[in-house]
Amino acid sequence: MRTFVAVEVPDQFAPLIESVRAVLAGAVGKIRWVRAGGTHVTLAFLGEVGIDRVPGLVRRLGEAARGEAPFPLGFDGVGVFPHARRATVLWLGVRDPTGGLARLQRAVEAGLGGEGFVADDRPFFPHVTLGRWREPLTAARVEALLHTPTPPLEGTWMVRALRLMESRLTREGSVYAVVEVLPFGEGSDANGHGA
């Protein structure tokens, strides 16, 4: 199955994300929006993984999660990948005020290394993907887009668990399913919710 490791963005932020998309809709051109449900911040993309490897992944990710304490995240502006002259992905940045997400991502990569996965050579940049362009957006359109005022990106949430996810590709886009929730070692119950 096609898998990745992520932390969840609570459903309570769906209206905020939708309001950002609505404001940007006039500036983005022909974009394929990511489904609103199951919003997450990806820590590692594993690609196609045999079912027989899942128990080992769960064990390693569980070890990484148990070493963590809950931490806050928030949102922080919009941008594009890979760069303004060839934009193919529109994202909403994620603010990591305590560095908890960066620490967790390093622990995840170390754990996955024990299962034979090679760490991504690109720097970790926490974000939520809003949409993708089939054809890169022009630099002028990107410039206009990045200067479009967005609604206030207020509010924070506490991350209390790591998730091993499956991504199923459909004609309408990717559909995500939780394979396993791995709660942090401090202040969490088995579902990854605060104690």
N, C-alpha and C positions, 0 to 999 in steps of 0.2 A: 504494500500500500504506500501511497505518497504521503510522507509525514513531515511534520515540523514541530518545533518546540516554541511555546509562546506563553505570554501572560494575558489574561482577559481584561478587556475594558468593560466595566459594568454597563448593563442595558440603560441605566439612568442617563448615560451620556449620549445615547442615540439621538435625542432631539437636538443637542448641541452640534453633533456631527452633521445631521441633516440640515441644520441652519447654515453651517459653513458651506456645504455643497450647494444649497439654494442660492446663496450670495455669489458663489463663484461660477454658477452655471452659465451665465452670459459671457464669461471670459475664457472658458476652457475649450471652446470649439467642440469637435466631435470626440467625445471621451466615452469610454465604457466604465461606468461607475461600479465600484465594488459593492456587493450586497451589504445592506445595513446590518443584518444579523450576524452575530458571532465576531464582533470587532475584537481585534487582538493586536498585540505587539510581538512580532516574531523575534525570537532570540537565536534560533538556528534552523535552517532548512536542511532536511536530511534527504529529500528525494525519495525514490522508490526503495522500500525496505521490505524484506521478506517477513512474513508473519512470525516465523521462528525466531527472529531477532528482537521482537517486541519485549519479551520478559527481561532480557539483558538491558535494553534501553530504559525500561521502567525502573530497574534496580539502580542504574547509574544516575538517572535523573532524580530518583527518590533520595539518594545520598546527597546530591547537590542541594535539593530543596530543604532537607533536614538541617543543613548548616546555615540556613538563612532565617532572618527575622522579618516580619512585615515591614513594608516601606511605602511611602506615598509617591504617586505620580500625578502629573497634570499635563495639559496640552500647551504647545508653544509654537504657534505660527504654522504657515504652510510653505511648501517648497516643492521642488521637482528633482527627479533622478533621470539620467545620470548627471546632467548639468543643463544650464539655461539654453545652450545652443542646440541641444538635442534632447529635449524633454520627452520622456515616454511614460513616466510615472508621476502622479500628483499625490503628495502626502501631507499629513497633518503631524507636525512634530510632537514629540513626547518629552516633557520636562521631568528630570530625575534629580530632585533637589538634594537628596542625601547620598546619591551614588549607589543606592541599593540595586537598581536595575543593572547597572554596569557590572557590579560585583557578581550578581546572579548570572549574567551572561557569560562571564569568565568561568564561573564554576560549572555551568552547563557545558561549555566547550571542553573543559578539562575532563569532565565525566564522559562526554561523547568520544574523546580521544582514547579512553580506555576500551571503547567498543570498536575502535578502528576508524572512526570518522575524522577527517582532516578539517581543522578550523578554517573558516572563511578568511581569505587574505585581505578582504576589505575591512576598513574600520567599522565597528558597530555603531549604527546611527538609529536610535530608537524612534519609531514612527508608526503611524497607522496609514495604510494605503487607502486613498480615497478613490482613485480611478487610474485607468491606463489608456494611453493613446495608441492606436494601431500605427498611425503615422506620427512621427515626432512633431511637436508643436514648434512653430517658428519662434525665433528669439524675440521678435517684437511682441508676439502674443504672450510669451512667457513673461516678459517685462511687465506688460499690462496686468496679467494675472497676479503676479507677485505684489503689485501695488494696489490690488483691490482690497479695500478694508473688510475684514471679517468680523463677525460678532465677537464680543468679549469671550475669550477662552478661559472662563472661570471654573473653579472647582478642582478638587483633587480626589483621588480614591486610594485606598490601601490595597496593595498587592499582598496576598496571603498564600498563594499557591502557584505552582508551575503546572503547565498542561502539555501533555503529548497529544498532538492533534493529527487527524487525517484530513487530507484535502482531496475531494473527488471532483474531477473536471466534468462539467456538463455544458450543454450548448448555451445555457444562461449564465455561465461563469462557474467559479469554484464554490463548492458546498463543503462546509467544515463540520467535522464531528470530533467530539472529545474521545480520545482513546483512554486516557488516564489522567486523573487530577492528583498532583503530588504536593501535599501541604507543607508549608514551612515548619521548621522545628519549634518556633516560639509563637504562642498565642493563636494557633489555628486548630480547627477540628478536622476531621477526615475529609470534609467537603471543601476545605480551603477557605472557609468563612471564619471571621473573627470569633474568638472565644468570648 
